[in-house]
């Protein structure tokens, strides 16, 4: 059995204790913006899984989608690490405390940690590939035509995205501004370059040339 709020566009949110507890945790510790975005990532990722004929564990995909941006929240971002790792570590703690098998925990951790590293997740386990696919669809519009207008409309009706482009960029900026060094080599450097005056992005070539090696 599922409720109306957990079914749309032909996709079910798993009706399990684990999924319900994940939903509750994310609702309690993130903004409405991140909550609705995370739910859309699950729905869009699921539909892309169907399009790609990938077999996946809906419960693991759901936890990966729900936790993927948790590290942007102030209470989770004091580690000095990439927010993706903070998000993944929170998911790992959540799953391990509930006795989830380690291989499943590893899949969710990897899916979250790599969701801003394009070109790699798509070749990994389906849950890893589809968290990134859902994020890329909702944030970047990658594969936009792969999902029907009707399904897209149903998902956005359930989880609206008012002024989403501006608001998610603000959330990214606020989440990573305190640790700009974590953007080296990843897409979030673009965010700080646009929105944080004085930010200087890391330069891979200069890092090599300025290393302590003589040659």
N, C-alpha and C positions, 0 to 999 in steps of 0.2 A: 504493500500500500504506500502511496505517496500523496502528499497534499498538493493543492493547486500551486502553491508557492515553490514547489520543488520539481515541477515538470513544465517544460516548455520546449517548443520547436522539436518535439519528438525525443527529447533528452530528459532522463530522470536524474535527479540528485539522489545518491544512495540513501536509502531510508534505514540507516544504521546508527547505532549509538556513537560510533567513532565520528561519523559525518556530522551528526547533530552537535557533538561536543566541539568539533572544529569550527562549525558555524558560530556557536555561542562565543568561543574564545575570540574569534576574529571580530565579531560584532562588538564585543566588550572592549577591545583594545585598539581598534582602528577607526578611522572616520567612515562616514557613509560613502564618501568617494571611493576609498580603497575597498570597502565591502562590496559595493555594487560592481566595481571593476573586477574584483577577484571572482565573483560569481559569473560574470560574463566570460571571463577567461575559461572557466570550466565548461560552460555551454559551447563557446566557440571552439575550444580545443576538442571537445567531444565530437562535434560535427565534422571537424577536420579529420579526426580519427576515422569517422565513417567514410569520408571522402577518399581517404588513403587506404581503406580496408585494413586498418590496424586493429588488432585485438589488444585491449588494455584493461587494466583493473580500474573501474570507475571510482572506487573508494580512494585509491592512491592518487589518481588524477585529481580528485576533488580536494584532497588535503594539500597537494602540491599547489593547486591553483589558489586555494584560500590563504595559504601561508606565504605566498611568493613575495609579497611586498610588506610583510609584517615588520621587517627591519628598518623601514622608513620611519616608523613610529618612534617618538623621542625615548621612550623607556627601553627600547631595544637597540639603540644606536650608540652606546657609549664604549663599545669594544675597540673602536679604531679600525675595525675590519670592514671590508665591503659589505654593504647592506644586504646583498644577496646571501652572503655567508651567515650573517646574523639571522636572516629569515630562515635559512635552511637549518641552522642549529636549533631554533625554536621549534620547528617542525619535528626534528629528530627527538628532542626532549619530550614533546607531546606524544609521539608515537611509541617511543621506548617505555614511557611511563604506563602505557596501556598494553604492553606485551606484544606489540606488532613485530613480526619476524624481521631479523636484521637485513635480509635482502630487500624487503619491501621498504624499510627505513632508508636504505642506501639509495633506492630509486627515487624516493621523494626528495631526499637531500640533494641528490645530483640534479634533479629537475629544477629545483629552486635555485641552486647555486649557479647554474649555467643559463638561466633564462634571459640574460642580457649578453650572451656570448654567441652571436649568430654563426651559422655554418657548421656547428658541431652537434647540437642536440638532435637535429633531424636524423642523424645516423645512429642514434642510441636507442635504448628501450622505448617502447611506445609512450609510457608515462612521461619520460624525459622530453621526448619530441613534442608531445601534445601540450604540455604546459607552455613551452616556448611558442608553439603555433597559436595558442589562444592569446598569449600576450602580444605577439606580433600582429594578430588580427585586430585586437581591440585598440592597441596603442598606435600602430603604424599603418593599419589597413592592408597589410600584406595578405594576398589571397582573397581580397574583398569579394570578388565575383564568385568565389568557390562556394559561398553560402547564399542561399536564395534570399531574395528581398523579404519574403514572408517570414522566414525563420529569423532573419536579422531583426525585423520589426517586432516579432514576438519577444525576443530576448531583451531588446532595449525597452520594450513596454514594461517588462517585469523588473528590469534593473536599468533605470534611466541613466543617461550620460549628459546632463545639462552642462554646457560650457566645459566639456571634459578635457579637451586639448589643453586649454590654459590651466585648468585646475590640476591636472596630473603633472604638468611641468612644474607647477608651484610645489606640489608634494615631493617630486624628485629633488628639486632645489633645496627645500628645507631639510630633507632627509639626509642629503650628502654634503651640504655646505660645511658642517663641522669637521669633515674628514676628507678634504679635497684630494689628498694623496691616493685615496682608494679608487680614483677614477682613471689612474694611469692604465692605458691599454684597453679601455672599454668605452662603451657608447655614452656613459654618463658624463664624460669630460665635455661633450658637446653642450650638455645642459648647463654646467657651471660656466662655460665660456660665454654663453648667451646671457646668463642671469646674475652672475656674481662679478661685480667690478673688481679688476685687479687679479682675477684668477689666471694663472699660467699653467697650461696643460703640459704634462710630461712629454718629453721628446725621446723616442726610442733610440734614434740615431745619436743624439747628444749623450744619452745615458751610456751607450757603448763607447763613444769617443772619449768621454770624460771619466771612464772607469779607472781604477787604480792600476790596471794592467799596462805595462810599458808598450806593448805592441798588440 
